[in-house]
Amino acid sequence: MLIHLQKFLEKYFSFIRRYVPQQPVESCVGLDVGTKFCRAVEMVSSNTGVFKVANWAVEPIDSGDMTGAIRKILTGFGFSSKNVFTGLSGQGVLIRFIKMPRIPLKQLRQSLYLESDKYFPFSKDQIFMDCHIVEDNKNKDNKVLMLVAVAKKRLLRSV
C-alpha cells in the first residue's frame, strides 16, 4: 500500500512540475569575519532545491585590516553573487524573543526602539536594531512573538 502511494505521489509531482515555472538558479555568499581570517563560501541552488558549493575563499587579516581582507575576498576570488550574508557574535550582540501587541510592523519597530532599554542593556544611540515576526497568535492573546537582534554601532563601524 505504501509503495503504491509513493509511486502515485512521484507521478503526480512530476506532472505538476511541468506546469510550475522553474525558479531561477540563485547564489549567495556567506561571509565569516574572524579575528585572524575572513572566510567566504558561495552556494548555488539548483532547480531541484539542492545547494552546492560554487566557490570558497580564506583570506588572512593582516595587521588588523579587516576591511582589506573582506575587499580581497569579495573582489579577488570571483564570486558571482551580489547576495552576501554575514553574522556577528561576541559582546555587544544580543538576540531576544519578545512578545508584543499585534500592531503593524512599522509601529512595532518604533515601539521596540522606544522601549529598547527594557530589553537590552545598551542605550538607543549606541545600537542598531532589527526584528522579525516569528509567530502571530491572532486567535490566542492578540500578541506576536518577535525575534529582535541588537548590535553595538562600534562593532559594525570597526569593520
N, C-alpha and C positions, 0 to 999 in steps of 0.2 A: 504494500500500500504506500509506504513512504517513498519507495523508488519511483513509483508511478507519479506521485505528486511532484517529486523533484524534477522528473523529466518534463512534466507538463509546465512547471514554472520556468524551466530553461527555455522551452519553445516559446512560451508566452513572452518572456522578456526579450528574447532575440527578435521576435516580431515587433514588439513595441520600440526597440532601439532603432529600427529602420526609419521610424517616423519622428523620433525625438531629435531635434537639432543637436549636432555634436558641439560640445564645448571646445573653445579654442585651447590649444596646449598653452599652459601658463607656467611661468617660472617665478621663483622668488629666491632671495638671498637671505640667509641667516647670518648675522654678524655678532661675534662674541669678542668683546674688548676686555682683555685681562690686564694684569699688571705687567707681564713680560711679553705677551704675544697678542696679536689680533688674529682671529680665525674667522674664515667665512666659508660657507658652503652654498652652492646654488642647486636647488631642487627643481625638477621639471615634472609636471603631472602629465600623464598620457590620457588619451581618450577613455581608457578603461579605469581611470582613477588611481593608478599606481604611480607612486613617486619614485624618481630615480635621481641619483647624484649626477649633475651635468658638469660641475666644476667645483674646485675647492682650493683654498689657499691659506697659508700661515705666514704671517709677517712679524718679525721681532719688533718690539717697541724699543728703539734706541734712544737713550738719554731722556726717557720720559716723553718722547714725542708721539703721543697717541694719534694726533691729527694726521701727521705724516704717514704713520703706519696704516691708518684707515684709508687715506687717499691712495696709497700704493696698492692696497688690496682692491679697492673698487675701480681704479682706472687701469692698473697694470696687469691684471690677471684675466681679462677677457670675459667678465661677467656680462651677460646679455640682458639680464633683468633690471628693471628700474624699481622693482618692489623689494625693499630692504627692510628686514625686521631685526630688531635688537632688543636686548633686555638689560636691566640694571639690577645690581644687587649690592648689598652692604649697608652700612649705617647711612641713614638719610633716605632710605627707600622703605616705604611701608605699603602693605596691601591689607584692606579690611573688607569684610562683608557687613553692610549696614542696611537695616530696614528703614524705609522712608515711606511717607504717604504717597499714594498713586496720584501723581500730577504730571503734566507734560515734562519731557526730558530737559528742555531748556530751563524750566523752573527748578527742576531737581538739581541741575548743575549749579545754579545760582544759590540755592539753599545750602548745598554741601559746602560751597565756598564760604558763605557767610557763617556757617556753623562748624567750620573745619577745626576750630580749637577744641570742640567737644570730642573729636575723634582722633586727632593727631597732635603730637607734642611739638609742632612747629608753627611759627606764625605764618599768616596768609602771604605776607610779602616774601617769604623765603622758599615757597614751594610752587611746583607745577602739579596740577591735579587733573585726573580724568576718571570717568566712571562708565560702567556698562550695566544695564539692567539684566540680571541673571534670571530672575523669576518674578512673574507678575501674578499675585494672588487676587484676581478680580473678584472671586466669589467668597473668599475667606474673610480676611481682615482689611481689605482695600489697601494693602501695602505692597511695595515692591522690594525685592532683595537686590541690592546693588553691590557690585564689585568696584571698589574705589582704590585707585593707586595714586600714591603721592611720592614725589622725588624732590629733594632739595635742589634749588636752582644752581647752587655752586657745583654740584656733582655734574650736571649737564653742561655747564659752561666751561668746565675744565677739559672737556673732550674736544 
